C-alpha cells in the first residue's frame, strides 16, 4: 500500500488572500494589509475528579482574537479610535477574509468575522531608517461563519 502525499498544487499562496471590512454600512477592501491572523481559543474549565490524579477539562466558552499588520497608509482606524477617545462611542465592524489561489485545486475559503473591535492603534509613527512604515493592529471578534470551504485535498 503506497502512502499518499499532498500535491504541491494543493498549497495556497499566502499573498493571494483578500480582506474586506464593513464599518457603518461602508465596505472597504483592506488593500494595505500585509498579514492577518485570526485565532479562536476555547476557554477550558478545570474539572477535578475524585479518584483521578489527572485534572480533566471541559469547554466553557471561547474567545476570538485577531491581529494584522498593515502598511501605515490609512487613517481609518486612527479615526475610529479618536472618535472613541473623544465621545466614548465605540465602533464594531464585520470582516470578510478570503483565501483564493487560482493555481491551487483547493478553490477558495471565505470566513466572516462578526463584531470586530479594535484593541489598540499606533497614533503616530515615524522612522528615519525604515524603507516603509507598517503597524500592528489587534482586535477581538464575537462570532464567525465559514461562508465557503476549500475543496477536499485529494493527494497523490
N, C-alpha and C positions, 0 to 999 in steps of 0.2 A: 504494500500500500504506500503510495507516494504522499509526501506531505505537500499540502497546498500552501502557496505564499501570496502575499499581496502583490498585485501588479503595480508597477511604477506609475502607470497612468491613473490609478485609483487614488493617488495622493492629491491633495488640494493645495495649490499655491496660496500662500498666506497673503500676498499682496492684492489678490483679486476679490477681496471682500468689499461690501458696501455697507453703509450705515446711514440711517435717517432718524431724525428726531421730530416729534410733533410737539410744539410748545404753543399754547394758547391758540390752537387751531391752525397754526402755520407749520408747514413741513419744510425741513431744511436738510439737505444732504451734508453729511459730515466729511466734506472733501478734504479737510485739514487734519483728519485723524491719521496717526501713524500706526497705532496698535490699540486694540480693545481686548479686554479680558473680563469675562463675566463669570462669577462663581456663585453657586448655591451651596450653602453649608447647612447640613441637618444639625439642629440643636439636640444633643443627646442628654437624656436623663439617666443618672446612675441608679441602678436597682440592686441594692444588696439583697442577697438571697440566703436565708438560713440554711446551713449545711453545705454551703459552697464557698470555696476560697477565691473564686473569681467574682469581680463586680460585673454584673451584667448591665446592658444598656438597652434603652428603647428610644425611639424618635419622640421628640417633644416640640416639634415645630421646625421652622427653618428661617434662615437669614439670607437675603440676596444682596450681594455687593458687586460692584464693577469698578474697573479702572481703565482709563485710556490716556494715552499720550497723544497730544495734539500739537501741531505746529502753532506757534504763537502768532496766529493770523486772524483771530476773530475776537471781538469784544462781547459777543453774545452772552457767554457765561459770566463774565465780569458784570455785565449789566443786570443779569438776574440776581447775582449776589449783592450788588449795590442796592437794588430795589429792596431786597430783604433787610439789609443793614439800615435803611432809612425808614421803611414803612412797617417792617415785620411781616410783610406779605411774602410767603414762600411760594415757589413755583415748582410744580411737578410736571413731568413730561414722559411721553412714551418714546421708545426707541425700537426701530426695526433693524435687525442685523442679518446680513446675507453672506453666505459663503457660496461663490459661484465661479467655477473654473471650467470654461468650455472645453478645455483639453482633457478633463477628467471624465470618466464614465459614471461618476457618482451623482451627477446632476447638481442640484443646489440644496442648501439648507437655509431656512428663514426662521428667525426667532424674534418674537415680540416681547419686549420688556415693558411692564406697566408701572406707572407711578414712580419713575426715576426721580431722585432728589440729590442734588449736589452736596457733597460734604465740605469741600474746600476749593479754593481757586488762588492762583497767583494774581495779586492785584497789579503788580508791575514787575517787569523783568528787563534787564539789560546785561550784556556780557560781551566785553570787547574782544574776547578770544573765540567766540562762537561763530561758526560758519552760518548757522541759523539758530533761531530760538524755538524751543518747544516747552511744553508744560504738561504736568501730570494733573489729571482730574479724577478724583474718587467720588463715587456715588453709591447710593443704595437703590434697590427696586423692591416692589411689593407683590409682584406677580409676573408670570411669564407663560408664553404659549409657543409650541412648535407649530408654525404655520405651514412649513413644508420640510420634509425629511429627505436626507440623502437616499439614493438608490442603494440597495444592499450590495455589499462587497462580495464579488464572486470569487476572486482569486484565480490562480492558475496552477 
